[in-house]
């Protein structure tokens, strides 16, 4: 008995772990923001920028270095003492060797930069660089959300198409016996029955194609949200059919808040700081240093560790640039031209985003009108088809008239689905251009 219970529990756990999970759009976005590798990489870039920020701030901190050095002068360097004339007496020139065979040096040195324009501007450039990394992470998240929405709606539209095909299949299954009966009575020809069969076969073929496309679309969704491709996933096909009015949906004044514009402004500010850093080649550098240590020497090995003498030094150093062959002037000119190009590029980008926003609004308006019209047409076409079917069954209208109403109904359904695709695409683009992708979360 216990063994049976264990087997049942294990089976339940197995099938539960392998059950297909249904995700809403907001759940897909949440999963993507937590698991997509590009977001993890951008988060690492932010951490790298923070570490670089700490590294840059260290330039103006005191620098302390210790040194221990031991030398064995195998061959001492020779020096020449020139001859000297002392009245009538002249000393000969002599070659002598100064120093000892063994030397040991141990000391510590502190360096403190007091003024360095390059370092100052480098520290100023730290925050913009860190902000750019954070803004790039925001841009990566926006791209991941956008790609997730597109992939999700692609599956949703396939599901909608499957529903239409299923309805068409059910209609044909209901009418096929009627058509065969009409043929047996000699009311219609064999070719008319074959046409219905062809329509049915086409529906089956389209269903098979959609099934294959759905597998591809599901794999694409899993890829876009960072889910392992061997996982099972399904989407929640329930969504609001609310149609948003495009007239009050687009705000061109919101362009300056786009992440792309934020990035370009921050980059220009960073380049302006780096230009000031380039100008540092014309500024003097002023620093302070202090050294303390000991020196031991002797011609015996033991003396190089026992005969110590101390030394200490403090001082200031001023480095004044005089002439660099116009290298800094050329670098400054290139920096100014680079900033000018970036500003022109930002103005061009702003106009491009404005154009994209206005186009998205126009596309959304057109698709909105088309969607509303096709939605109304479906109800009308269904009513016409239902009446035509009833009349055909009673023999009031011909087979051709009935097939014409069926074809019109099917065409109206496809037109609605096409307009729904265009509407969703236009709305997503409008949401992206207006920084509204967060509403999908």
Secondary structure, DSSP 8 states (H G I E B T S, - for coil): -HHHHHHHHHHHHHHHHTS-EEE-HHHHHHHHHHH-HHHHHHHHHHHHHHHHHHHHHGGGS-EEEEEEEEEE-SS--EEEE---EETTEE---EEEE-S-SEEEEEEEEEEEEEE-HHHHHHHHHHHHHHHHHHHHHHHHHHHHHHHHHHHHHHHHHHHHHHHHHHHHHHHHHHHHHHHHHHHHTTSS-HHHHHHHHHHHHHHHHHHHHHHHHHHHHHHHHHHHHT--TTS-EEE----------GGGT--GGGGGGSHHHHHHHHHHHHHHHHHHHHGGGGS-EEEEEEEEEEEEEESSTGGGGT-EEEEEEEEEEEE-----TTHHHHHHHHHHHHHHHHHHHHHHHHHHHHHHHHHHHHHHHHHHHHHHHHHHHHHHHHHHHHHHHHHHHTTSS-HHHHHHHHHHHHHHHHHHHHHHHHHHHHHHHHHHHTT-GGGG-
